[in-house]
Amino acid sequence: MPTIKDIAKLAGVTFVSVSRALNNEPGVSEETRRKILDIAKQINYVPNLAAKRLVDRSSNGVGLIWPKREEPFFYRTCNQIQEEASSRGYTVMVSMAEREEALRSFREYFINRAVCWLDRRKTPEYIAAKQQFNGTILEVGGREGWNQENAHWLDIDRKGAVKLAMSHLFELGHTHIAFLGGHSDKWLGYTESLVELGLEFRPELNVMTLVGNPDMSLKVRDFMRHFHEYGATAIVVDSEGLLREFVKAAYAEGVRIPEQLSLVVYDDLPETQSLLPVAITTVGPDIVELARTIIDLITDEADAAEEGHFFRKVLTTELRVRESTRSTG
């Protein structure tokens, strides 16, 4: 008996495209839809009603591939995505397994929409699993550039966020601004801002480390001991995890925020605000808006995208000015 896969092979399209065409759903061009229907008629395709019921039952499922990281950002964002999906009648299945294993699990449970947080580079196994996944994938974040295949992509403007922070500090009169973090889009935002604002690049103001690195505590503590000598009056910290180390060193060295050093942190979280007696100026995505955008894209725009077209969206970030930054005057 002919199957949907037979039609897909003859038409040279994906399983998902055939399913959409046969069920009169959006996401395929009219030309492709007619081609699929003609082939189905020619080979006497008869719908498998039992399978159709399973697919229909899965239509409200979203698979979420999430990193094994304990940072508050990931905890809160995961919860917010589930709340946003639930408010619209969708059920979320969260997997922290390897990406290819998670996609296989989603297929077994007839989940045909998947959101994958890109916290590491692609692997051949993941690329193969994407090709075999009979559904829609939305990849979020990552540093690989717009070269995704078989998936839509939501980027977060991390570089632009740090540029907002740098412009804010520059407007307050700060010209010797330090950066604490890794070689990432955020650091690129910092270095590009130096050029755009006409500021000098000074290696001693670049405290390059990541959470969990063996040198993290030593580098942060060393900077806090000598920032006066470097002339630094402000700093941008690229994560809540590094902020904790920064605060620990600030207390140990008796550094006052913002009297001696203005501070901007990437990510606006309640956990961030509890670390200092002053409210902290932040940049980054709004978690509620991020979750809303992810569910919008995976349930609406992804379904409406034309066959073979994978979109790229960029989520803008916000600057929230609080007490941890002040004018040099």
Buried (B, 14 or more C-beta within 10 A) or exposed (E): EBBBEBBBEBBEBBBBBBBBBBEEBEBBBEEBBEBBBEBBEEBEBEEEEEEEEEBEEBBBBBBBBBBEBEBBBBBBBBEBBBEBBEEEEBEBBBBEEBBBBBBBBBBEEBBBBBBBBBBEEBEEEBBEBBEEBBBBBBBBBBBEEEEBEBBBBBBBBBBBBBBBBBBBBBEBEBBBBBBBBBEBBBBBBBBBBBEEBEBEEBEBBBBBBBBEEEEBEEBBBEBBEEBEEBEBBBBBBBBBBBBBBBBBBBEEBEBEBBEBBBBBBBBBBEBBBEBBEBEBBBBBBBBEBBBBBBBBBBBEBBBEBEBEEBBEBEBEBEBBEBBBBBEEE
